[in-house]
């Protein structure tokens, strides 16, 4: 998965040395993306935004 995320970033010209924001809902998909980005980015460049959209009755 890490290679797929890295390839996606490269294909879309997203520089891993610039800040990036990622929305995090707490679900498994956004957690997987966040963990992958955390391995690819320096901590001070990764900005996480928690989003509670209330689509599920959790």
C-alpha positions in Angstrom: 0.0 0.0 0.0 2.8 2.4 0.8 4.2 2.0 -2.7 0.8 2.8 -4.2 0.4 6.0 -2.1 4.0 7.0 -3.0 3.3 6.4 -6.7 0.0 8.4 -6.5 1.9 11.3 -5.0 4.5 11.2 -7.7 2.0 10.8 -10.6 0.1 13.9 -9.3 3.2 15.9 -8.7 2.6 16.2 -5.0 5.9 17.2 -3.4 6.7 15.2 -0.3 8.8 18.1 1.0 5.8 20.5 1.2 3.0 20.6 3.7 0.0 18.4 3.0 -3.4 18.2 4.7 -5.4 14.9 5.1 -8.9 14.5 6.3 -9.3 11.8 8.9 -12.8 10.4 9.8 -11.5 7.6 12.1 -12.6 4.9 9.7 -10.3 2.1 8.4 -9.7 3.7 5.0 -8.7 7.1 6.3 -6.6 5.5 9.0 -4.7 3.4 6.4 -4.1 6.6 4.3 -2.9 8.5 7.4 -0.5 5.8 8.4 0.9 5.6 4.9 1.4 9.4 4.7 3.0 9.4 8.2 5.7 7.1 6.8 6.3 9.2 3.8 6.2 12.7 5.3 8.1 14.5 8.0 5.8 15.0 11.0 5.8 18.8 10.7 4.6 18.6 7.1 1.6 16.4 7.7 -1.5 18.3 8.8 -4.4 16.1 10.0 -8.0 17.3 10.1 -10.5 15.2 12.0 -13.9 15.1 10.2 -17.0 13.7 11.9 -19.6 13.7 9.1 -22.2 11.7 11.1 -23.0 9.4 8.1 -22.9 6.3 10.4 -24.7 5.9 13.7 -21.5 5.2 15.6 
